[in-house]
Amino acid sequence: MLDTEAIQKLLAPLFPGLMGVQVSELSGERVVATMRVRPDLCTAGGILHGGAYMAFADTLGAVGTVLNMPQGKRTTTTDSSTKFIGAARVDTTVTAECVALHRGRTTMVWQTSIRSQEGKLCAVVTQTQLLLDGA
């Protein structure tokens, strides 16, 4: 299994790296990461943009799938549902915990809870990842 350093190195040159996603915990059932709420990730009101929440969660669901998929496979998100519950303010840090709801041979389902620096629930994202044969 890949460790946090290897995953971070993989993400660094990609969109999650641009967003500042920092993976802190990994297992086959759970992925935890943080992200700084920077002004360029916010709406005009100084709160984290909904798309940033979604991209943050999508990244963690994909990472969880990669940790579980057999060699020679690749993955893509087939659907994602987001419930926005609260707001995270600029210059704070959000923490996401992504847990496996289903880890099958062809699909995996992950649910990510994103919390503000104060621990308030901001968003819940449920996504399905499809496993495909490698390129």
C-alpha positions, 0 to 999 in steps of 0.5 A: 500500500502507498504511504502518505508521502508517496500519495502526497508526491503523486498529488503535488503536480496535479490539481489537488496539489494546486489546491493545497490538499495535505494527506495526513492519514491513509488506510484501506477504509479511511483517508484524512486530509487538510486544506488551507482555505485560501482567498483564491479558493473562496467566494466573494464572501470569503468562504470556501467555494462549493467547488473546492469542497467537491474537489477536495472530497473527490480527491480523497475518494479517488485516493481511497480507491487507488489504495484498494484497487488491484494492480493494472486498474485505474479509476474514475468518478461516476457520480457525486452528491454534495450536501452543503451544511456550513461555511469555512472562512478564509485563512482557516483550515478544513479537515476531511475524513473520507470513509469507505461505504462499499469496496467492490470489484467494479465500484467503490463508494466513499463518503467524505465529511468536511469540517471547519477549523472549529469542528463544525460540519461544512459538507458531506460528499458521497461519491462512486468510483468506477474501476476500469482496466488500465491503459 
